[in-house]
Amino acid sequence: MAFCMYCGKEVEEGKICTCQENTPVNTAETGMPVNGNMMNGAGMPANGNMMNGTGMPVNGNMMNGTGMPANGNMMNGTGMPANGNMLNGAGMPVNGNMMNGTGMPVNGNMMNGMGNGMNMQGVYNNAQFNEMQQKSKMYIAELWGAWVSLIKAPVTAGVQFINSASKNIAFGLIILQAILTGIFGIQLCNEFNDAIGYDDYKINLVMAFLLSVVGSLLVSAVVFGLIFIVVRILKGNATWENNLCIASLKAVISVPFQLIGIILCLAGSEWSVYFFAFGSFAGLLVMMAAVSAMDNIKKDYCAYLFFIFSLVCLFAWGIICNVGMPMYLPSELREGFEGVKEFMNYFS
């Protein structure tokens, strides 16, 4: 007979004591972790780590002594942080970044270490604003340079400007002329309001500005249409951009006279209206001179066509003033103005 070396129980020869069948092979007594788990005295994995057969933490989670993920990181099966969040020891996202499942910041917010969010949309809008501001400065500088060169050499620089087809500069000159016209309209209407003295009959200055701007733009549109016809008759090769540049040449010379007229109006001089009107006439002359200097233009026809062109412009300006002037007046004065016109027509 033989005895068990572990429990002292008598066993038959060649047999194994049953006490060994009920005892785990891998225990703390053998010094080997069960399935790679380092167990504590309570029978729980040491430090709360539940290890898989490879000796690596289950799902890649390295647990601390409280049974919580080490550093607060809940790992997915790939060993990467769940939802892409890398957490610090306080359980807060590292650098304050709350990541979504793609590993990108939630709502596009890239947070700094203090958790202060900087909205990416706001950064994008600021970049757009800065870019627009820079482009505006460049455009104003380009507009100013073109205006100065055209003032110095109206014909030579005018032909180069027409050939360049710089429609953006052309639009800028026409709009500048319209704005100055609006300012001058406000000044004249303000003088009218001071003279009339009755609040009920005063002209709305905002309406006066808008009407003056629209009237100036209408005149420029008429000039553009006439230029298109004249250039076609003169057999000139020009696109609509070239024709627009031609029409804007009127504004190049008109603007200085408009500025002088505005200053004189502020000073209370009656010459302000004359300077303002002369600026438009001088602008037509410069525009015609530049057209006659263009290539492939039948110059023998220029004088006749320009004479007709001037008459048509004056006629169009008269129609616009005749229709637009009553619109400046309040409704009470407008009715009286219409009555005076009918009375004068009766005698004429």
matplotlib code that plots the C-alpha trace (Angstrom):
import matplotlib.pyplot as plt

x = [0.0, 1.0, 0.0, -0.8, 2.1, -0.4, -3.2, -1.7, -4.6, -4.0, -4.1, -3.7, -0.5, -0.4, -3.4, -3.6, -5.3, -8.6, -7.5, -5.3, -8.3, -10.3, -7.3, -6.7, -3.4, -2.8, -3.2, -1.4, 0.2, 1.9, 2.9, 1.3, -1.6, -4.9, -5.1, -2.7, -4.7, -2.8, -5.3, -5.5, -6.6, -10.3, -10.2, -10.5, -7.9, -5.1, -5.7, -9.0, -7.4, -9.3, -6.7, -7.3, -5.4, -2.6, -1.8, -3.2, -6.1, -9.5, -10.5, -7.2, -8.4, -5.7, -7.5, -6.3, -6.9, -10.4, -11.5, -11.8, -9.8, -6.3, -6.2, -9.9, -9.5, -12.2, -10.5, -12.3, -11.3, -8.5, -6.7, -7.7, -9.7, -13.5, -15.0, -11.5, -11.3, -7.9, -8.7, -6.4, -6.2, -9.2, -11.4, -11.5, -10.4, -6.7, -6.4, -10.1, -11.0, -14.3, -13.9, -16.7, -16.5, -14.4, -11.7, -12.6, -13.6, -17.3, -18.9, -15.5, -14.4, -10.6, -10.2, -7.0, -5.6, -7.8, -10.9, -11.6, -13.3, -12.3, -15.1, -13.7, -16.6, -15.7, -12.0, -13.2, -15.4, -12.6, -10.3, -13.0, -13.4, -9.7, -9.5, -12.4, -10.7, -7.5, -9.2, -11.1, -7.9, -6.3, -9.4, -9.4, -5.7, -6.3, -9.3, -7.3, -4.3, -6.5, -8.3, -5.0, -3.5, -6.7, -6.7, -3.0, -3.5, -7.2, -6.8, -3.7, -4.5, -8.1, -7.5, -5.3, -8.1, -10.7, -8.5, -7.9, -11.7, -11.4, -15.1, -14.6, -12.8, -15.4, -18.2, -16.3, -16.0, -19.7, -20.8, -18.5, -20.0, -23.5, -22.6, -21.3, -24.5, -26.5, -24.5, -25.0, -28.7, -28.9, -27.2, -29.6, -32.6, -31.4, -31.1, -34.6, -35.8, -34.1, -35.6, -39.2, -39.3, -42.3, -41.8, -44.8, -43.3, -39.7, -38.0, -37.0, -33.2, -32.8, -35.2, -33.3, -30.1, -31.6, -33.3, -30.1, -28.1, -30.7, -30.8, -27.1, -27.0, -29.8, -27.8, -24.8, -27.0, -28.2, -24.6, -23.5, -26.3, -25.5, -21.8, -22.7, -24.6, -21.9, -19.1, -21.0, -21.6, -17.9, -17.0, -15.0, -14.2, -15.4, -17.0, -19.5, -16.6, -14.9, -18.1, -18.5, -15.0, -15.8, -19.0, -17.0, -14.6, -17.3, -17.0, -13.3, -13.6, -17.0, -15.8, -13.4, -16.0, -18.6, -16.3, -15.8, -19.6, -20.1, -17.5, -19.1, -22.5, -21.3, -19.9, -23.4, -22.2, -24.7, -21.9, -22.0, -24.8, -22.8, -19.6, -21.6, -23.3, -20.1, -18.4, -20.9, -20.3, -16.5, -16.8, -18.6, -15.8, -13.1, -15.1, -15.5, -11.8, -10.8, -13.2, -11.9, -8.3, -9.3, -8.0, -10.3, -12.5, -13.8, -12.6, -14.4, -17.7, -16.7, -17.6, -21.1, -21.9, -20.5, -22.7, -25.8, -24.6, -24.4, -27.9, -29.3, -27.6, -29.0, -32.5, -32.3, -31.1, -34.0, -36.5, -35.0, -35.1, -38.6, -39.8, -37.6, -37.8, -41.4, -40.5, -38.3, -41.2, -43.6, -47.1, -48.7, -46.1, -46.1, -49.8, -49.3, -46.3, -48.5, -51.2, -48.6, -47.4, -50.9, -51.6, -48.4, -49.3, -52.7, -51.2, -48.4]
y = [0.0, 3.6, 6.9, 10.3, 12.7, 15.6, 14.5, 11.2, 9.1, 5.4, 4.8, 1.7, 1.1, 3.0, 5.2, 8.9, 10.4, 12.1, 15.2, 16.1, 15.9, 18.5, 20.9, 23.4, 22.8, 26.6, 28.3, 30.9, 27.9, 26.8, 30.4, 30.4, 32.8, 31.1, 31.8, 34.6, 36.2, 37.3, 36.7, 38.5, 37.0, 37.5, 35.3, 38.4, 39.2, 41.3, 45.0, 44.0, 42.9, 40.1, 38.6, 36.4, 33.3, 35.3, 37.1, 40.4, 42.3, 41.4, 43.8, 45.6, 47.2, 47.7, 48.0, 49.8, 48.7, 50.0, 47.8, 50.9, 51.2, 52.5, 56.2, 56.0, 54.6, 52.1, 50.2, 48.4, 45.1, 46.6, 48.0, 51.5, 53.8, 53.3, 56.0, 57.3, 59.0, 59.0, 59.8, 61.1, 60.0, 62.1, 60.3, 63.4, 63.4, 64.1, 67.8, 68.1, 66.4, 64.5, 62.3, 60.5, 57.0, 58.1, 59.5, 63.0, 65.8, 65.9, 68.8, 69.6, 71.1, 70.9, 71.6, 72.8, 71.4, 73.6, 72.3, 75.6, 74.9, 76.7, 76.2, 75.3, 77.0, 80.3, 79.9, 79.3, 82.4, 84.5, 83.2, 84.1, 87.6, 88.2, 86.9, 89.2, 92.2, 91.6, 91.3, 94.5, 96.4, 95.0, 96.0, 99.6, 100.0, 98.7, 101.0, 104.0, 103.2, 102.8, 106.1, 108.0, 106.7, 107.5, 111.1, 111.5, 110.1, 109.9, 108.8, 106.6, 105.0, 104.9, 102.8, 100.4, 100.2, 99.4, 96.7, 95.2, 94.6, 95.1, 94.8, 94.9, 98.2, 99.5, 98.6, 100.2, 103.5, 103.5, 102.7, 105.4, 108.0, 106.9, 107.2, 110.7, 111.6, 110.3, 112.4, 115.5, 114.8, 114.7, 118.1, 119.7, 118.2, 119.3, 122.8, 122.6, 121.4, 124.3, 126.7, 125.4, 125.3, 123.0, 119.5, 118.1, 119.2, 118.1, 115.7, 112.3, 112.4, 108.6, 108.4, 111.3, 109.4, 106.2, 108.0, 109.8, 106.6, 104.8, 107.7, 107.8, 104.0, 104.4, 107.1, 104.8, 101.9, 104.2, 105.3, 101.6, 100.8, 103.7, 102.8, 99.3, 100.7, 103.3, 100.7, 98.4, 101.2, 102.1, 98.4, 98.2, 94.8, 95.0, 92.7, 93.8, 94.1, 96.5, 98.5, 98.6, 100.0, 102.7, 103.6, 103.8, 106.4, 109.0, 108.4, 109.0, 112.6, 113.1, 112.1, 115.1, 117.6, 115.8, 116.2, 119.9, 120.3, 118.6, 120.8, 124.0, 122.8, 122.5, 126.0, 127.2, 128.2, 128.1, 127.1, 123.6, 122.5, 123.9, 122.0, 118.8, 119.1, 120.0, 116.9, 114.7, 116.6, 116.4, 112.7, 112.2, 114.1, 111.9, 108.8, 109.7, 110.6, 107.2, 105.4, 107.3, 106.2, 102.5, 100.2, 99.2, 102.3, 104.3, 107.6, 109.6, 108.7, 109.5, 113.3, 112.7, 109.8, 111.5, 114.5, 112.3, 110.4, 113.6, 114.6, 111.2, 111.3, 114.8, 113.7, 110.6, 112.7, 115.1, 112.2, 110.7, 114.1, 114.8, 111.5, 111.3, 114.9, 114.6, 111.4, 113.4, 115.5, 114.5, 113.4, 116.8, 118.8, 116.1, 116.7, 120.4, 119.9, 117.8, 120.5, 123.2, 121.1, 120.6, 124.3, 125.2, 122.6, 124.2, 127.5, 126.0]
z = [0.0, -0.6, 1.0, -0.6, -0.1, 0.0, 2.3, 3.8, 2.6, 1.8, -2.0, -4.1, -6.0, -9.4, -8.5, -7.9, -4.8, -5.5, -3.6, -6.5, -9.0, -7.0, -6.7, -9.6, -11.3, -11.6, -8.3, -6.2, -4.4, -7.6, -8.3, -11.8, -12.7, -13.8, -17.6, -17.0, -14.2, -11.2, -8.4, -5.1, -1.7, -2.4, -5.5, -7.7, -10.4, -9.0, -9.6, -11.1, -14.3, -16.1, -18.4, -21.4, -22.3, -23.9, -20.7, -22.1, -20.5, -21.8, -24.6, -24.0, -20.7, -18.1, -14.8, -11.7, -8.1, -8.0, -10.8, -13.1, -16.3, -15.8, -16.4, -17.0, -20.5, -21.6, -24.5, -27.3, -28.8, -30.9, -27.8, -28.9, -26.6, -26.9, -29.2, -29.8, -26.4, -24.7, -21.1, -18.4, -14.8, -13.8, -16.3, -18.5, -22.2, -22.8, -23.9, -23.3, -26.7, -26.7, -29.7, -31.6, -33.0, -35.9, -33.7, -34.8, -32.2, -31.4, -33.4, -34.8, -31.5, -30.9, -27.2, -25.5, -22.3, -20.1, -21.7, -23.4, -26.7, -29.9, -32.4, -35.8, -37.6, -35.8, -36.9, -40.5, -40.5, -39.1, -41.9, -44.5, -43.0, -43.1, -46.7, -47.8, -46.0, -47.7, -51.1, -50.4, -49.7, -52.9, -54.9, -53.5, -54.3, -57.8, -58.3, -57.1, -59.3, -62.4, -61.6, -61.2, -64.4, -66.3, -64.9, -66.0, -69.5, -70.4, -74.0, -73.9, -70.5, -71.6, -74.6, -72.5, -70.0, -72.7, -74.1, -70.6, -70.2, -66.4, -65.7, -61.9, -62.1, -64.5, -62.1, -59.2, -61.1, -62.1, -58.5, -57.1, -59.4, -58.3, -54.6, -55.1, -57.0, -54.0, -51.6, -53.8, -54.0, -50.2, -50.0, -52.4, -50.7, -47.3, -48.6, -49.8, -46.4, -44.7, -47.1, -46.9, -43.1, -42.8, -41.5, -43.4, -46.7, -46.1, -48.4, -47.0, -47.3, -47.4, -50.3, -52.0, -51.7, -53.2, -56.0, -56.9, -56.9, -59.1, -61.5, -61.9, -62.6, -65.1, -67.0, -67.0, -68.4, -71.2, -72.0, -72.0, -74.5, -76.8, -76.7, -77.8, -80.8, -81.7, -81.6, -83.8, -86.3, -86.3, -86.9, -83.8, -82.2, -78.6, -76.1, -73.5, -71.0, -73.4, -73.8, -70.0, -69.6, -72.2, -70.3, -67.1, -68.5, -68.1, -64.3, -64.3, -65.2, -63.6, -60.1, -59.5, -60.6, -58.4, -55.4, -56.2, -56.5, -53.1, -51.4, -53.0, -51.9, -48.3, -48.6, -49.7, -53.2, -56.1, -58.4, -57.1, -59.5, -62.5, -61.5, -61.0, -64.4, -66.2, -64.8, -66.7, -70.0, -69.6, -68.9, -72.2, -74.1, -72.6, -73.3, -77.0, -77.3, -76.0, -78.4, -81.4, -80.5, -80.5, -83.3, -86.2, -85.7, -88.7, -87.4, -90.2, -88.7, -85.1, -85.1, -86.5, -84.2, -81.1, -81.8, -82.1, -79.1, -77.0, -78.0, -77.1, -73.7, -73.0, -74.1, -71.9, -68.9, -69.4, -69.4, -66.2, -64.5, -65.6, -64.3, -61.3, -59.9, -58.6, -56.8, -54.5, -53.2, -50.4, -51.6, -50.9, -52.9, -55.6, -56.2, -56.4, -58.7, -61.1, -61.0, -62.0, -64.9, -66.2, -65.8, -67.8, -70.5, -70.9, -71.8, -74.0]

ax = plt.figure().add_subplot(projection="3d")
ax.plot(x, y, z, "-o")
ax.set_aspect("equal")
plt.show()
